[in-house]
């Protein structure tokens, strides 16, 4: 059996991230996932007979095995099975970890696993979220939990406003420069992310009212949106990657950890520490860092706990600017790393993706770019 660090990501794509009810409102979760699956297969020159399985994360979809449905819709063939994973907001990153484990554990004439995540908040049939934890342990709404984390860690409204302005400015600049173009798969006529707001200002952010209680600091401006989107990567062994002459990202380690359900936004912290400890590395060794920016106060609290300069996070804009399509967001982080380390070649540079999960969990993955 090979180790996880013998598995590589050789292609990564995502849909534009749509605001719920807008550009992708009529596209189902399967529509979004199928479009990206087909694009990833084309990018890597993968034949349907190469694909052993499709693993997709999803939070609030229609039920059933969405991954199998999307694989069929993408035209991968009747012989390609599918597995749907639900680790809530961490589903997309968890699905890639499962896919990497499948590559590591099996010897197959089909060397490729396609993995990622998808969310269509617009078409979800579920009127509300499922419980994250037993009520006696604490099961707060995510906004209330974000306010609690900010209070607990002393993250001021002023810091949150400043960080919330940084993310859209970076994203707007990246969008204008065509930075995202190579990773995007147009769907339903939408070719760019909908959420980045070029007219955002400190004054406007400072005027926004708290949305989760009068004493809170989370506002519409420093919180992620409700969004639609999908992201998928292609996985194969390092031996197969080299044989095919493909550049990619070697997966070094992946960890999932638990925290208090009352402070789910802090889940990033132990997951990142666990990955770095396994590799005997520090954050100083990592070149590109992508954390899911669910709330400014939450991501700043995680940076504080990790003694990490927030300016190192999401340097081309993050979820505060682009949006947070729950089940897809972890895979979006890997797609962003692929663009920064492979599409813009930086051999030997380490990348880190991490996301916090409702119910008190965190998922993190470290990768290294290889020629």
N, C-alpha and C positions, 0 to 999 in steps of 0.2 A: 504494500500500500504506500503510495506517495504521500508526502507531507503537503500541507496547504501552501507552503512557499514554492511548491512545484506547479502551482496553478496560476494562469495568467489571464487577464482581461485583454482581449485583442480587438474589440470594437465596443463602442458605447454611443448611444443616441437617446434623444428624448424628444417629446413633443414640445411645442411652445406651452408655457403654463398659462392656462386661461383662468379668468375670474369666474367663479361659479355663476351660472345664469347668463353668461356672455358668449364669447367666441366659440367655445367648445360645448355649449349647452345642449346641443342635440346629439353629441357623440357619446355613445355608451362607453363603459370601461373597456369592453372588448374591442370596440372600434379603435380606441386610443392605443391599447396594447398591441393589437394586430399590426397597425401601421408602423410601430417602432420595431417590432420583431422582424418584419419584412425588410426594413432599412438596415438593421444590424446584420442580417444574413447577407444582404447585398454588399455591405461595406467590407466584410471579411472574406468574401468569396466562398461562402459556406453553401454547400448543397444540402437540400432537405435530408438526404441520407447520412449527412454528417451529424445531425442533431439527435442526441440521446434523450433529452428531456427539456421541458420548459418549466421554470419555477418563477412564479410571480407573487409579489406581496400585494395585499389589498385589505382595506379596513371596512368600508361601508358599501361594498358592492352588492350585486343581486343574489349572492349565494351560489351554491353549486361550485363546480371546479372551473373558475374563471380562466385559469391558465390553459387548461385543455381547450376550452371554447376559443380563446384567442389564438392558440396555436393552429387550430383548424381553420379559423377565419383568415389567418395569415398565409394559408396555403402550404404549411409545412408538411402536410401529408398525414394519412390516417395512422401511421406507425409511430408518430411522435406523441408521447404522453404529456400530461401536464400536472403540476402540483401547485396548489394555492396556499400561501403562507399568510397568517395574520399575527403580527406582533405590533399591531396598531401603527403608530407613526414610524416605528422602526421596521416595518414590514419589507420595504424595498431593500434595505441593507441586509436584513436577515435572510431574505430570499437569495441574495448573492452569496452569503456565507453558506447556505444550504447547497446551492449550486456548486460552489467550490469543493465542498465536502463530497458531493456526488462524483465530481471529476476525480478527486483523490481516492475514493473508495472503490471505484469500478474500473474494470478493464473492458472496453467495449470497442467494437468496430466503428461505433459512432462517437467521435472524440469531443463533441461540442455540447455544452449545456448553455442554454439561453436563460438569463435570470434578470430580475428587476422588479418593478412595481408599477402600480396603476391606481388612479383614483378618479372617479367622476362624481364629485359632490353634486353636480347638476342633475344627474340621472339616478342617484342613489334612492332606492325605495324605502330606506330606513328613516323614520321621522326624527330620530334622536340617536345618541350614542348608547352603546351597551355599557354596563358598569365596568369600571377599570379595576375596582378592588372592593372587598366586603366593606359595607358602610362603617362597621366598627373600627376599621383600620384607617378610614379616611378615604373618600372618593370625590375629591373636589373637581369642579369644572376646570379646564386647563387655564382659563384666564384668571380665575381666583387663585389657582396654584401659582401662577406666574407672579401675581401681586404678592403672595405670601413669600415666595423665594426672594423677591427684590427687597422686601422688608427685612427678612431674616439675614440677608447678606449686606444690608445697608447700601443698596444700589439706588442712588438718587434719581429723581425725575429728570434732573438736568443731564446726567450722564446718559440716560435712556434716550432723551431727545437728540443729543449729539450723535449717538450711535445710529439712531433711526434715520438721521439725515445722511450719514455716510453711506449706508447700503444702497439707497436709490441713486445717489450721485455716481457711485461706482458702476452700478448696473446700467444707468442711462449712457454713461461714457462707453461701456463695453458694447452695448447694443448699437450705438452710433458707429463704432469702429468695426462692426461685423464680427466681434469676438465670439459670439454665440452661434454664428451661422453654420459652422461645420457640424455642430452637434444636433441641430434642430431638424425635425421631420414635420413639414407642414401638414396639418390636418383640418379638414372642413373649412378650407380657405384661410385659416389662421397660420401665419408664417413667423410671427414674433411674439415674445412674451407680452401679455397684456398689462401687467401690473406696474412696471416701472413708471414713476411719475416725475417728469422733468421739472415741474414747477414747485416741487416741495421745498420748503424753507424752514429755518429754525423758528421764525416767528409763527408760522402756520402750525408747526408741530407743538409749540409751546401753548397755543390757544386751545388745543384739543382737550376735551373732557375725559376723565376716567370712564371706562366702559364696564368695569366689573365691580363697581362700588365706589362711593364718594371718597373713600380714603385710599383708593388704589392709585397706582401710577401707570398702569397699562392703558393705552389709548388706541384708537384706530390707527394712528400714525406709527406707533412703536410696537405693533403686533402684526403677525403674519395675516394673510387673507385666507378666505375659503376658496379652494382652487381645484381645477381639473388638470390632469396631466399623466404622462407615463414616461418611464425611462427603462432601458434594457441594456445589458451588456452581454457579450459573448465570452464564454470561458472555455479554456482548453488547457492541457498540460503544457508545461514549459518546453518539454521535448517536442510536442506537436507544434507549438508556436515557432520554435526555431526551425523545425523541418519545413514549415510553410513560409518562413522568412517574413513573419509579421512583427511589427513593433507592438509593444503593449505595456501593461502594468502587471508586475508580479505581485501576487497577494502574499504579504509577509505574515499577517496575523489578523484574527478577528475575535472580538470578545463581546459578550453580552453580560450585563450585571444588573443587580436590583438595588433600589434605594427605597426610602420611605415613600409610600404612595401619596403622602401629603405634599411632597416636594419633588414631583416627577421631573421637573426641568433640570434638576441637578444630576440626572442619570448619566449625562455625558462624562462627568468627572471620573467616577470609578471605572467606567469602560475604557476611557483613554489611558488612565493609569495602568490598567491591567494589560492593555496592548503594549504599552511602552516597557513595562516590567518584563513581559515575556521576551521582548527583543533586546533587553538591556540597553535601551535608548532613552533619551530625554527629548522634550519638545524642541530643544535647540538643534537636534539632528534632523528635524522634519522641515522640508522646504516649502510645502504647500498644505494649508490646513483649511478644510471645509467643515464647519459646524452648521447644523440646521438652526437658522435664526427664527425660532418660533415666536419669541418675545425678546425685545431688547434687554429688559431687566434680567431675564433668564440666562441669555447667552453671556451677558456681562458678569453675572454671578459665577457662572462656570469658569470664565477666564480668570476671575479673581481667585477662585479655589485652586486653579492650576498654575497660578502665577504666570499667566500668559498675557502678553500684550494684545488687546482686542484688534489692533491694527493689522495683525497677522492673519485674522480670520476673514475668509470670503473676500479676497482682494479684488474680485471682479463683480461683487454684489452677491447677496445671499437671499434667503427666503423672505426677509422683510421687504425686499424690493421685488423679487420674482414671484413669490407666493409659496405656499406649503400644501401641495397635493398629497395629503397624508401618506397613503400607502406607497406612493412613488418617491417621496422626498429623499429617502436614503439612497436610492439608486440615482437620483438626480445629483447628489453629492459626488458619487463616483464618476458620473458623466462629466461633471465639471473638472474633476481631477484628471480624467483622460484628456480633456481638451488642453489643460495647462501643462501636462507632462508628456503627452504623446503627440497630439496634433501640433503643438509647439514643442519640438523634441528637446527633452532635458534628461538625457540618460543618467541613471544612477541617483536621481533626486527622489527623496521619499515624500509621499503624500499621506494625509490622514483625514478620514471622514468619520464624523460622529453625530449621533442624533439621540435626543431624549424621547422617552416614550411614556404615554399616559399609563397610570397604574404603578409608576416608579420603576422604570427600566432604562438602560442605556445600551446602545450598540455602537461599536467603534471598529474600524478596519484600517490597517496600515498597508500601503502599497509602495512599490518602487518601480520607476520607469526603466524599461530595458529596450535596447535598439532592436 
